[in-house]
């Protein structure tokens, strides 16, 4: 039985290469590591190497580079170079690192190229709407106009000869937008330079860079159905390029009955609305990151014109009404080996007088990984469903990176160990709008592992988490799943918290 055919690709190992990867020597393997709360989101490393020791060296080097660059660019770390520069006197040239100079220069370039759609000072408007959400009052016209005036001004002056940056006013600035892509790119370079690896993929919060002898499978998250195991918008195969996605479907502010995007147009001071997701594939990482955010702000025509100025950039844009806009070369990136599953009518598995599952209903399981000081490694996790006879009827998620530690998921392994098999076709990178760190949603559509609907009735949702040589925690949530909406919550345990089980009509 193909146990994991329907699982989320980002939740399945890895001891061998993905089926979509270019042919390699048999001695080469794929090594994967996952972290939470890195640059405010999740981090995934993928290294192709003949040696685990070399992969670990690459990981250490990449992490060190991410930490080094974060200590330069972070607006949230008061000790970062950027934060210290923001405290310097106005109109006083200050010597800065080449990295900070380059980032400030890139922001100036993209502000010009997008006619103000990208601006480091967009933090002014973002904060205005955050404050409005706290007060539950829409910003006044005067407040918005004042924010726009502040953002339109010149914020700093650069001197390339002396490598200095001079602050011209006290407008708040934040190095977001493409700083993450910039950091990912240099982290890849550090990994390749430090060890004998053949390829590296660094994915931070859905933005990723792929370098080396590899063709990486990349799934594009559907912004209208973005649970971890929802079907993606597209299956891509990408080599030696950067991928970035920006969208307004994961973060924002609620004011009254209206939800507002966290992405703000600096030209108007208002949250964007027309586009809900933009995915870019480009040779240059900062180009991909900049275009992804800009496409959420610009009109479709403006986006198309801007993309034409970036060589070999391809894109997929999804509008709020579900319209799909692709660049001419987008289809060439789609993995030809991955075919969309044909829609088949699932047969209910029933006995006696049981009633079949109502296909109009689904169960959403939402949870958050806890922050544990000094340990950002993501725990292994298994989520499955058992019937009243304590039989497993559906595996929803299996999350791990080294097969030798899978037996540490003791409860899950006791049930599935004999049939456990890593399906190399199931592992891919995932690109989507940046999520808050450690927050995930898994859905159950009422089908068993064979794809057939189960009966209505009592089921238990099982969530087991484990750390290497550490904790083994399990949550058991009984639920009556029939033709009526219901909800349950769990405080969680050492590894996860804020768990909700929401059974509802789609």
N, C-alpha and C positions, 0 to 999 in steps of 0.2 A: 504494500500500500504506500502510495506517495504521500507521506504524512504531512508535508509542509507546503504543498502546492499553492495554497491560498494565503500563506503568511506574508506579512510585510517584508519586503526585501531587506530593509535595514535591520531586521531583527534576527538574521540567520547567519551562521558562520560561513566558517571560513577556513578550513585547513588546506584547501586547494584553490586553484584559480577559477574565476567566474567563466562560464561557458563562452561568454562574449569576448573574453580577453584574447589578444593575439597569441598564437602558439608560442610556447616557451620550452626551455629545456626542462626535462622531468624533475630535475633537482630543485627547481625554483618553486617557492611557495608564497602565498599571500598571508601577511601578518597584519592584524587589525587591532587597534586600540581605541577606546572611547572614553571621553571625559565629559563632565558637566561643569557649568559655571566658568567657562573660559571665554573671555571677552563678552561676558554677559549672556552666553548661550552654550550650546553643546559643541563638542569637537570630536572629529573622527580622523584617525590616521589609517592609511592603507599603504603598506610597503611590500614590494615584490623583491624577494631576496633568496639566496641559497642558504642563508644562515639566520637563525633567530637572533644571534648575538649582533649581527650587522643591522638587523631591523631595529633592535633595541637602541643601538648607537644612533641610528637615524632619528628615532623618536626623541631621545634626549636632546639632540641637536635642534630639532624642530621646535620642541617645547621651550628650549632656552631662547631661541630666536623670537618666538611669540611673546615671551615674557619681556625680552629686551625691548622690542618694539612697542609693547603695551606701556612700558615705563617711559616711553617717549611721547606717545600720542594720547594717552588716556586723559579724558576731561573729568573723570570720576576719582582719579588718584591725585590727591593734592601735592604729591611729591614728584609727579611726572614732569618731564621737561616742558611739555606743553602748558601744564598748569602753572609751573613756575614762570614761564614766559608771559602768561596772561596776567601775572601779578606785577610785571615790570612797569616802570614809569612810561607814560605816553610820550611819543615823539623822541624816544631814546633808542638808537640802533642797538640791538642785542645780538651777539654772536650765537648762532644756533647750530645744531647738528645738521649734517647733510640730509638726514632722513626727515627731520622736521621742516627744513627749508623746502625739500622736494614736495612734501605733502601740502604745505601752504601754497606753493607755486601751482600745484595741480588744482587746488580749489579755485584759485584765481582763473586758471585756464578754463575750467569747466563752467565757472560762473559766466564767463564770456561766451563760450560755445553754446550754452543753453539759454542765453539771454536772461540770466538771473534765476532759472528754474532750480539750479543747484547752488547752494550758498552755505558756507560754514556757519553763518549767523542765523540760519533757519531755527536754531535753538531758541531764539527770541519768541517766535510764534509758537513753537512747540510748548514752551513753558507757559505761554499765555493760555493755551487751550487746556493744559494740565491743571492750572490754577482754576480755570472756569469749571472743570469737571468736579473739583473739590467743593466749589461753591454752588455747583449745579445751576450756573447762570451763564448764558451765551455771552461771549465778549462783546462789548459795545463797539459801534462803528469807529468811535474815537480811539479806543484801545487798539483795534486792528490797524487803523491808519498809522498810529504811532509806531507799531511794530514794523510795518512795511517801510516807513521812513528810516528807521534804525537799520533795517537789513539792507537797504539800498545803498547806504553810505560805504565809503572805502574804509576797510577795517585795519589794514596794515600795509606796509610798504616793504618790498624786498630788494636786497642788494646782492646780486649773484656774484659780484667780484669779491666782496668781503664776507659773504655768507651771513648776512645779518637780516633780521626781521624787526621792523619798527611798528609798534602798536600806535594807531592813530585815534582810537576812541575806546570807550569801555563797553562796547557791545559784546555780549556773551557769544562765544564761538564753541563749536564742538566738531572734532575731527571724525565725523561719521561718514556715511555714504559709501565711499570706496576705500576708506582706511583699512577695513577688514580684508578686502581683496588684496591690497598692497601687502599686508602682513602675511597673508596666506602664501602669496607668491614667494616672498623671501624665506618663509619657513620651508617651502619645498626645496629651494636652492640650498639651504643649510643642511637639510637631510641628505640630499644627493652628494654634497661636498664632503660630508663627514663620515660616510660609510660606503661599503660596497653593496649598494642596492641598485636594482635595475629600473625601478619606477616608484613614484610616490604620488599619493592623492591626499591632500589636506582639505577637509571639509569643515568649515566653522559656520554653524547655524544655517546651512543650506547654500552657502557660497563656497565654491571649491576650485582648486587648481590641480591639474593633472599633468605630470611631467615624467618623461622616461619612456621605456619600451613597454607601453601598455595602452590598451583601448578600454576605457572604463565605462561600464554600464551606468547611466545616470537617469533616474526617474524624476520627472517633473511633477510636483505636487499639484493636485487639483484644488484651487482656492475655494471652490464651492462644495468640496467634500474632502476635507483635509485631515481626517483621522489617519493614524499611522498605517493602518492596513486598508485604506481606501485605494481604489484603482487610480494610478497616476494619469496625468494628461498625456504624457508621452514617454516612450522608452528610447533614450538616446544612447549612442555609442560615441565617445569623445576621446580624442588623443591629443596630448600636448596643447591644451587650451584651458581657458578659465570659463567657469559657469557661474552666473550670479542671478539670483531671483529677488525681486523686491515686490511687496504687495501690502495691502491694507487690511488683510483678513485675519491677522493674528494679534495685532497690537493696536490700541487706540483708546479713545476716551468715550464714556457714556455720559451724556448730559440729557436728563429727562428720558424721553423715549427714543432719542436719536443717538446712533453710534457714529463717532468721528474718527477718521484715520489718524494714525500717528505721523503720517507723511503730510507735510504742510507745504503749500506753494508760497515761496518767499515773495513772489510778485503780488500776491493778493492777501497773504497772511491767513488764509483759510485752509482747512484740511482738504485733501484731494478727494475726488469721488468717481470720476469717469472710468478709471482703470483700476482693477483689483489685483492684478498680477502681471509682472513682466519678467520673462526669463531671457537672458542674453548668453550666447556662447561667442567668445572672442579670443584671439591669440594673446591679447594683453589683459592682465587681471584688473588693473584699475579702469580700463576702458569698459570691461564687462560690468564692474560694480557701479560705475558712474551712469552708464546707459540704463541699467536696471532701475535705478531710482528716478532718473530723469523721465523715463517713459511713463511713470506713474503720475508725473506732474504735467508733462507736455500733452498737446493734442496729438491725435494719431498721425496727422500730416506732419507735424513738427518732429515727431519721433522718427518717422520714415526718412525725413530729410537728414536728421542728425545721424542715424545709423549709416547712411550712405557715405558719411565722412570717415567712418572707421572701417578699414580694410578687413574683409572676411568676417564681419560681425553678423550673426544671425539671431533672430529673436522670435519669441512667441508672446503675444499680448492677449490677456483676457479682460474684457470690459465688464462693468457691473451687470449688464444685461446678458452676460454669457457669450458674447460674440468673441470669436477666436480669430486673431490676425497673425499670420505667419509671414516671415520674410521669404524671398524666393528660394534661398538655399537651405531653409530650415529642414525640409523633408530629407535632404541628403544626410542629416545627422541622425535620423531615426534608425534604430537598430533593425536591419532587415530580417534578423533571425527571430525577433520577438513579434509574434502575431497576437493581436487582440483575441481574447477568448470569445468564442461564439456564444451568443445568448441561448441557453437551453432551459427548458422548463424543468425545474427541480421537482422530483417526486417526493412526497412526504413519507417518512418512515413512521408507520403507525401500528398500533396493536389494539385489539378489542374495540372499545368505544372512544378511543382517544381522538381529540380534535387536532387538525394540522395547524402548524404555526401560521399566523397571518403575515404574509409577505409585506404588508404595509407597515409592520412594526420592526424596530431594531433596538438593540441595547448598546449604549455608549458607556464605556468605562474610562473615566478621566482620573489621572493621578499626577503627583508631583514627586520627583526625586528629591530627597532631603539633602541639604548642604551639610557635609561633614568636614569639619576643619582638618586641613592637612591631607585630605583624601578626596580628590576630584574624580577618581576612577568610577565609572558607571558600574553599578552592580549587574550581575547576570539576572535575567528575569524570565519567567515563564508565566503565561496567562492561558488558562484553559477552562472549559466548562464540563461539569459532571452532572449526570442525571441522578434521580433518586436512589439508584442502585450503586452510586459512587463509581460509575463507569465514565470514562472520558469520552465525550461525544464530539468535542471540537477543540483543537489547538488554535488559539488566536494569536499568540506571539511567543517567540523564543528568541532571547537576546543574549548573545555571548560572543567571545572572540577567541577562546582557546578550547578545543574539544576536550582536553584532558581534565578540565575543571567542570564540565557539564554535569557529572555525577553529583557535584555539590548541591545541585538543585534536587535534593533527595526525593521529595514527594513527586515531582514531575518525572524524574528519571525512573522511579519505581514502576510507573505506569507505562512510560514510553521508551525506556532504555533499550529493550530488545529490538525495537523497530527504528530506533534513532539512526538517522543517516543524514550527513550534510549534503544538501542539494546545491551544487555549485551554480546552477542556473538561477538561484533565488537571491543572490547577493548583488546589490547595486548601491551606488551612491544616491542620495536623495537631495534634490534642490528645491527649496521652497522659501517663503518669506521667513525671516528670522523669528524664531520662537523665543519666549522667555525661557530661561534655563530650567531644564528638567521637567517641563510640563508636556504630558502626552495624553492622547486619546486613542483608544482601541474600540472597534465596533464588532458586534456579533449580529449577523443577519438571520440567525435562526437555522443555519445549515450545519450539518455534521461534517466530518473530515472528508466524506465522499461527495459532498456537494448537494445532499438531499435535505429537505426541511425536516426538522424534528417535530415532535408533538408539542402542543401547548402543555404547560404544567410547571412543576417545581424543578429548578436547577440551582446548582451552586457554582458561583464564579470563583475560581481559584487564582490567586496571585502569589507566586513564590519569588523571593529575591534572595540572592546569595552573593557574598564577596569571597574572593580567593582567600582561603585560610581564615575566613571571618564568619560573618553572620549567615544564618539560614532562617529567613522569616517567611511566614505564610499568612495570607488573609483568605478566609472562607466566607463568602457572602451568599446566603440562600436567597432566592427570589422566586416569586410566583409570576411566571411569564405567560399571561393570557391576553385577551383582547381588551386590555385597559392599561393606561399609562401608570407607571409607578416609579418611585425613586428611593434609593437607599444610599447611606453614606457610611464611611469608615474613617476613623482618625488616622489609621495607618500603623506604621511600626518604625523601626530604626531607619530603614532605607527609603520608605515612601510614605507620603501623607496626603491628606485632602483628597481621599478617594471617593468618587461619586459613581453610582450605578444608575443610569437613567434609561428606563424603558419607555419608549414613546412611539407615536405614529409619525412616520416620515413626512 
